[in-house]
Amino acid sequence: MSKRYAGITGTGHYVPEYVLTNQELETIVDTNDEWIRTRTGIRERRILKDKDKATSFMATRAAEEVLERTGTDPKEIDVIIVATVTPDYMFPATACLVQKNIGATRAYAFDMLAACSGFLFALTTGSNMIESGRAQKVLVIGADKMSSIVDYTDRNTCILFGDGAGAVLLEAFEEETGVIDYVHYTDGDDQCLLYQPAGGSKRPASHETVDLHLHSLRQDGRPVFKKATEGMADVSAEIMKRNNLTGEDVDWLVPHQANLRIISATANRMGLDPSKVMINIDKYGNTTAATIPLCLCEWSDRLSKGDKLVLTAFGGGLTWGATYVKWSV
Ligand code: COA
């Protein structure tokens, strides 16, 4: 069998209607618009207010959009992977709920947890399935309802995160296109720099864990900032070197949207003109697994077949990586 490639043939997204502005946050915690904008680049973020709706709702809407835009029958989908740290339930997987909602009756479905690197790792998994010949069409979704695990009394973290979902459809190609190469890393030594202390099997929910706010995410911002800046810049430079790419060759940088200063440092290191960097952190904040597919969807009209994209992310775990994609449509 000749080598197969996994190309991205379409994108979809969903963001909730409710806009949580920096000005509204000023009324909730001791912060101010100027501090948030200059330290992070964030002006506002979207929040899924409806108590009955969760991550699967947003993931389903993103999936429906990509199916519609590509004219794909859900029964053609072989695999659904949802990257998330905020699943509807501990189990079943959010991907199973999406599978039911969209009527992908032939697909098997599972979640992937790699925090802010979740979408990249899921993209790698999905593309490997296609390259192996075992799958023809794979839906890869990044979706997070971060508002469900954010402590809105903690000014260090509550200003950073928002809710949203993005999806891509991967399909098999004979020509060299789609996911060309990837470099992924993990460093479990620093697992507690960014994590959700309770709710898992180590500290199941109890009165004490609730009283201590241990079901909300915790982040030691300064070291995470330093490691994220180094990690994203280094891994992006590494993937460029492996593929003989210069800043001139790369058409788009698609960075995880955690902090505008981290994004700028990565673009600088790659020798990239700022006009080639996808940035929407100002509107959505950090939507964890959704940031990269949200960017791909928002920029999809400006992408042409053959465009060279470097996707890069850094997140809890610690996890980080970069993926080199040639746009397929
Ligand atoms: N409003 C106003 N002041 C705030 C604040 C807020 N929301 N949050 C923190 N501060 C204060 C701090 O208390 C501190 O005050 P002090 O000097 O009197 O102690 C001061 O601002 C500086 O805090 P510091 O944490 O050093 O700020 P920073 O420049 O590192 O920015 C982050 C904080 C969170 C924006 C930054 O560390 C960051 O982006 N970290 C990484 C995020 C990330 O990449 N996440 C992981 C990948 S998903």
Boltz pocket constraint, residues with backbone or C-beta under 6 A from the ligand:
constraints:
  - pocket:
      binder: B
      contacts: [[A, 30], [A, 31], [A, 32], [A, 35], [A, 36], [A, 39], [A, 40], [A, 116], [A, 155], [A, 156], [A, 159], [A, 194], [A, 220], [A, 221], [A, 222], [A, 224], [A, 225], [A, 228], [A, 258], [A, 259], [A, 262], [A, 286], [A, 314], [A, 315], [A, 316]]
      max_distance: 6.0
